[in-house]
Every structure is written in C-alpha cells, then in structure tokens.
Amino acid sequence: MKISVALCCYGDAPFLEEQVDSILAQSIPIDSVNIFNDGLTPHFFHVLGLLKNKYPEVIKINNNESRKGLVNNFNAAISQCDGEYIFLSDQDDVWKANKVELMLAEFQKPEKIDLVFSNAIITNETLQISSCTSWDRNNFNPDKYSSSDDFFFRLLNSHVVTGATAAIRASAREYLLPMPDLFPVHLHDGWIALACAAKGRVSWVDESLIYYRQHSQQTLGSVKKGGLKWFLSRIEGYWTADNKNWRGRLNAEAKSWTEAKEILDDRNLLSSPHKKVLQDKIDFLMQRSERTSFLKKLMICKQLWLQGEYKRFHHRPVGALITDIIQS
C-alpha cells in the first residue's frame, strides 16, 4: 500500500520545512511527498532544495512555469501522485504523528470510502492553541450525521471539510478530476467533499489531527469563533463593507452552485433528492437577491424563514436574515 501527499505551496513559506518534517514523522511511513510550487518567493525557494537534500527518496518537486492558482495547482499535484491513498497538505501546518494511521483505518471500512477528513486544532503562527477547532468554526457536529446523504445535505449549509485535514482514495480521481474552480463557494476541498458525498463515500475521524496554523502570510485561514475579531467581523458583515456588493455576492454564489450542480450531473453523481436540494439552494439564493420593494422583500424573507430555508441553507441563519432585510 503506497501513500502519497499532495502539497501545494505559494508565496512566503516560513513553515514549509516544519510541515514536511511532521508529514515524514508519521507512525506509518509516507512513500512520496509531491510538492507543487506555484510561485514561492525567492527568499523561500531555497527551502525546496533543503527538503530535497534532507529526504531525497521521498520528496518530488514540481516548479510551475506560470501561476496555476490554488485549484489547478491541486489538480496537477493530485493527478501526479502514485499512491493508493492521497493526503492533501498545506504549506504551514503540523500533522500529529498518528494522523495517517487513524485516517487509513477509516478507508478500511467494509463500505467503500473515497474521502476521509478530520477536525483540526486552530493555532497562531507559534502554534499556541486557541479555544476553537475547525469544526467549531463551521458548526459541524458529527454526531448528527449518520450517512453520506445526511452529510451531502449538510454541505449545502456551510463549508465543513478543510483540505489540509483530508485524504482521498486515488481511484476517486476518475470522478473528482479535473476539479472545477467554483469560487466563491467551493475551492478544491469543497468540491471534493461535495462530489464524494454525492457518491456516498465519505467518512471522518472525530479527532483533531493537525495543528492548523493561522498567520498573516497565508492565502486562506480562520477567525476564532466567539473572539473579538469574530464579533467585529459579524457586525461589519451585517452593516458595512462586507455587504456593499451584497446582491452581487448572492448572485455569484447562485452561479457557483448552479455550475456545481451541472458538473455533478454531467459526471452522473447526483440522485434525484440531491438534484432537488441543490435546486432548492439555488432558488433560496436567488430569492434573497431579488430586486423588489422593501415590503415585498420583507414578505419573502418572512416566508423563507417560516419555511426553514435560512436554517437549512445558512450556518448563521439569523445574521443572514438580518442582512437580507437591511440590504433590501
């Protein structure tokens, strides 16, 4: 059984060596770490050479001739992995030593599993632990979801799977690749979660298996739920800059979900219930963005609330309702 890691890097990478060291200190050996460099700054480019010299039999480096972007870089990295199981990695986290061992155990279940993910401990750049995990941030309670169908419906509420915590079965590439760039709704991890859930092949480890580092140089990150920054971002989101293009953002989300539905359908991944709930999600976004009078918009919001659509399709239903009314 071969195990590969797809690691994509870009920009400043002050923690890349620590990330790779933790990958190669697993209780189960890793066969290859495929590093796809999408534009490291010159100051950190030398780190790739250090890693190649340190782990010559395991490290494989690809330097992109031109910028691919996050999703296409992961498309390339995943397609080049030769392991039976492919673990996704960021450039700045730290894996616990038993991460691969525990996640591989999920793949060995009697039912075929194509995606396994875990929780993550959110830290600052010096690995000081916060009181928040990635599942806390995303309001994900695994006890509520007993099947992949339940999990598919949950994905229409908010993002759940963080790519840095995920691993896939290599054979799943047949229906996963190429991964579409469905920004602002889905990047590579959101697409993998949605497609594997539609296929009914998702499982998770109810433990935090990585230290998910937050720092100023990273492309994506998290804000501690319940902290001052989180509270201020919610206030700002409801009243000011975050909603200057409120209708445009809703239309962009509806467009992304429509594209996701079409691609999933083209790849024969959707059941009839999946198609219906995806269309319900799209209709919910379109109704929220409708241009109309304040009184009519108030009635639309009231109806969506009484129908339970805000709770069904938004992880902060009260905030979404308030925003829709304010911005109408």
N, C-alpha and C positions, 0 to 999 in steps of 0.2 A: 504494500500500500504506500503510494507516494503522496507526499503533502507539499503543496506549493503555496507561496504567499505572493499576492499581487500588491505591490507597494507603489503608490504614485506620489511624486514629490514636485514641489514648485516653490519658487521664491526663496526666502530665507529658511534654513533648515537647521537651527541650532540644536535640535534634539534628535536628529536623524540617527546618529550613532547609538544613542541610548535606546531608541525604538528598535533598531535591528538587533542590538545585544539582547534585549528582552525576548525577541522572537526566537533567537537561536539559543536561548536558555530554557526552552520548554522541556517538560518531562517526557515528551515524545519528540524525537528528532524531526526537524524540518529538512526536506530534501532540496528545496530551492527557494530563494527569495528573489523575485523578479522586480527590480527597481526600474520604474519608468520615469525618467527625468523630463518634465515638461517645462523646464526653464528655471533651474536653480540659479540664484545669483552667483556671480563669480567667486565671491568670498566663501561660499559653501560648496562650490563644485568639487573642491579637493576632497571633501568628505567621502565622495563616491570611491575615489581611489584608495583611501584609507580602508574602507569597508571591503573592497575587493582584495586588498592585500591581507586583511585580517581573516577573511573567510573565502578563500579563492575557489573552493569546490562548490560553494553554495550560492554565492552572490552572482546574479546575472544583471547586467546594466544595459539599459537602452536609453540613449540620449535622442530625444525627438529633434528632427531638423527644424521644425517650426511648431509653434504652440498649438496643441490639440484642444485644450480645455479639459476640465475635470472629467466629464462623462466619457469623451472619446479617448482620453488617456487610460481610463479604466477599461474601456472596450479593448484597447490594444493590449494592456497588461494581462487581463483575464484570458484573452484568446491565446497568448503565448505561454501560459502556464501548462506544464505537462503532468501535474499531479492529479490523482483521483479526487482529491478534495482541495479546494482553493480558498484560502483565507485572505480577506481583504484587510489592508492596513493603511493607516495614515502615516505621516512622517514625524509625529511628535508625541505619541502616546507611549505607555509602558504596559506590556502584557504581563498578567500574572502567570507564574510558571506552569499552572495546570490548565490554562485556557484551552489549548488544543486537545488535551486528553479528555476534558469534560465535553467539549463540543463534538468530538468524534464519537463519543458514546451515544449521542443523540442520533447521529447518522446511522447507527447500527440497529435502530428500532425495526420491528417487523415491517411496519408500513414504510414505504419509500419516502425519505425526506430529502429535499433538494436545497433547503435553506435552514441554517441554524444561526441564531443570534443570541446575545446575552445582554445583561444590564452592564452599566459602566459607572465607575466612581468618577465624579467630576472634581477636578483639582485645578489649582492655579499653576503657573509655569514652574514653580519649585516643588510641585507635587504635594502641596498642602491640601488635605482633603476637605471638601465642602460638605455641607449637610444634605446635598442634593445629588441624586443619581440621574442618569439619562431617562430612566423610566418615570421617575418623579416629575421631571421636566415635561414629559409627554403624557402625563396622566395615564400611564399604562399599568393596569393591574392584571397580571397573567392569570390569576385565579378565575377571572370572568370569561375566559376564552378556552373552550374545550375542544374546538375543532378549527380547521383551516377556514371553513366557511365563516364562522364567527369572527375569525381574525381578519378575513378579507373585508367584512363589513366595518370592522374597527379602523382599518386603514383609511376609510373614507371620512373619518372624524379628524384625524391628525397623523402626523409623521410618528412612526414608532421605531423602526429599525435604523440604527446608526451603523453606517457602513463599516466603521472601524471595529465593530463587535460581530461582524457577520462572516459566515463561511458558506460556500455553495458546493454542491456536487458537480464535478466537471461536466457530466453528461447533460446537466441543465442548460449548458451554453446553447444547446440546439434550439431552445425556445427563448432564451434570455437575450442572446446577441443577434444583431447589434442592439445595444441599449439606446433608446431614444433620449434626447435631451429635452425633458418636459418641464424646464424651468418656467414659472416659479414654484410649481407644485412638487415635481419629482426630479431628483438627481439620480445617480446610479443606484444608490441604496433604496430609494423609494420605488424605483422601477422593479428592482429585484424582488422586493417584498411583495409588491402588488402582483407580479407575474407568478411567483411561486405560491402565493396564497390562492390565486385563481386556479392554479393547478392542484391545490390541496396538499402541498408538500412542505409545510413549514413547521418548525419546532423551535424551542428556545430553552436556554439554561437560566434558571431563576437565581442567578448569582451575578455579581459584578466581577467581570473577568479582565477588565482593563482599567488603567488609570487614564481617564480621558482629559488630556491637558488643555486648559484654556489659556491663551496668551495673545498678545497684540498682533503677532505676525500671521496668524492662521487665517485660512480662507473662510472656514465655517466654524461655528462654535456655539456655546450655550451660555445663557444668563441664569444665575442661580435663582430658582423659583422661590418667591417669598422674600428675597433680599431687597435692598433699597433700589438697586439698578432695575430689578424686575418690576417693582412697583412703579417707578418713574416711567419705565417704558410702556407700561399699560396705560398710565394717564396720558402720556404723549400720544400713544396709539389711538386713544378714543377722541382726542380733542384737536391734535395739531398736525405735525409734519407727516406722520405715518398715514394720514388719510387725505392728504392733498390730492392724490390720484386714486381715491377710494374706488370709484366706479371702474376706472381702468384696471385696477388690480383684480377686482372681481371678474371682469371680462377676460383678463389674462388667465386667471385660474380656471374659468369655464372652458377656455380654449385648450388649456393643457389637459384637463380631464377628458375633453372630447377626443383629443389626439390619443390619449392613453386608451380610451375605450375602443377606438378604431383599430389601433395596433394590436391590442389584446385579442380583439375579434378576428382580425386578419390571421393571427397565429393560432386560432382555434383554442383559445384558453378560457373563454367565457361561457358559463352556463346561463340559462335564461334568468335565474334570480340575480346573477351578477350583472347582466346587462341592464336589468330593470333598476337595480340600486345605483348603478353608475349614472343612468339617465336621470334618476331622482336627484342625485348630487348635482349634476349639471343644471337641472331645472331650478334647484334651490339657489345656486349662484346667480343664474340669470334673473330670477325674480328679485333677488336682493339688489341687483344693479339696475333695475328698470327705472327709466326716467319718467316720473309722474308727479302729481301734486303731493303735497305733504300729507293731506288727509288720506288719499288713496294708498300712499306708501305705508302710512300707519296701519291701515287695514290689512295690507299684505303682510307686514311684519307680525301683526297680531295673529293672523291665520297660520303663518309658518310656525309661530311659537306654540299655538294650541295644537297643531298637528305633530308637534315634537320634532320638527325638522332641524331647529337650531341645535338641540341636544344630540340629534342623530348625526349631524354633519359638521359640527364645530366643537372643538375641545374647550372653548371658552364661550359658551352659548350666551350668557348674559352680556358679556362685553361685545359680542358680535351684534346682538340685538340693539344695544345702546348706540353703537357706532352707526348701524343702518338708519336708525331714526334720526340721529344728529345730522348725518350726511345727506339725508333725503331732500 
